[in-house]
Amino acid sequence: MRIDFVTLFPEMVLGAVGHSILARAQAAGLAEFWATNPRDFATDKHRTVDDSPYGGGPGMVMMAPVVHAALESLEIGAPGSRSCPVVLTDPAAPLFGQREAQRWAHEERLVFVCGHYEGIDERVRERLVTEAYSIGDYVLTGGELPALVMADAVVRLLPGVLGDPRSHEDDSHADGLLGFPLYTKPAEFLGSRVPEVLTSGDHAAVARWRRSRQLARTREERPDLFSRADLRPDDLGLL
Ligand SMILES: C[S@@+](CC[C@H](N)C(=O)[O-])C[C@H]1O[C@@H](n2cnc3c(N)ncnc32)[C@H](O)[C@@H]1O
């Protein structure tokens, strides 16, 4: 998969993807990351990318021509027939979730558009953006961290990126429930023992215990998720 970031801060994004699993995915040829800077498409001598908002008000707005030119340089198809998702990072958009990550993991290419200042001229969204997502109900200074959050969530789902594909099958949100608690050696730590079932060698009992923990945790901590979860016939007996 190729992931493009349209950003005024390419070093920030390319620095972050140069570590850990994203870097390994890139080295293995499973993902590649590119950054395009709208400032490179500015035509004046100050390389201006922002201006004050029409109608007045504080702050600056990223100008349509430079962001538009940066996106067009990526050759992602004609307006209305984009060959891949072009995702605007936007705190006013619907919330990004695991479902979007799973959907995008089937794409060959993804483009993230990172806003700054007060945001991007709306005409970019109208012409070139195919989807917009927020990563949470708070406002960050720019779209780089949200784009990285979304890219990371997608890349770890690509086949071959995680050593054991079951890692993400067991993840929180993979099937609408929160994950189960994890333990590793030592079996006793500061007087607290690992739940006995986990050292019993009884795989069916371990699976039942984990499922029951997932159900209880989701019901207690995220009743909103629990009410939407696709429960199995025997789940109620585990609660
Ligand atoms: C300071 S914010 C602009 C906020 C905008 N004036 C508003 O009130 O909705 C600058 C940029 O950061 C990004 N951003 C900030 N918070 C975000 C969030 N929670 N999710 C996604 N993107 C976000 C967007 O790209 C946004 O254009």
The ligand as an ORCA input file, in Angstrom:
! r2SCAN-3c Opt
* xyz 0 1
  C      -6.699     23.965     14.635
  S      -7.452     22.750     13.654
  C      -8.799     23.625     12.942
  C     -10.044     23.524     13.748
  C     -11.245     24.179     13.057
  N     -11.141     25.601     13.082
  C     -12.517     23.722     13.744
  O     -12.926     24.377     14.683
  O     -13.081     22.674     13.356
  C      -6.324     22.602     12.298
  C      -6.363     21.279     11.573
  O      -5.970     20.244     12.452
  C      -6.612     19.027     12.069
  N      -7.312     18.513     13.253
  C      -7.392     19.117     14.468
  N      -8.062     18.363     15.337
  C      -8.410     17.235     14.685
  C      -9.127     16.068     15.063
  N      -9.632     15.908     16.264
  N      -9.294     15.105     14.116
  C      -8.818     15.264     12.871
  N      -8.149     16.347     12.466
  C      -7.934     17.326     13.352
  C      -7.508     19.344     10.878
  O      -6.812     19.007      9.699
  C      -7.690     20.842     11.013
  O      -7.942     21.457      9.763
*
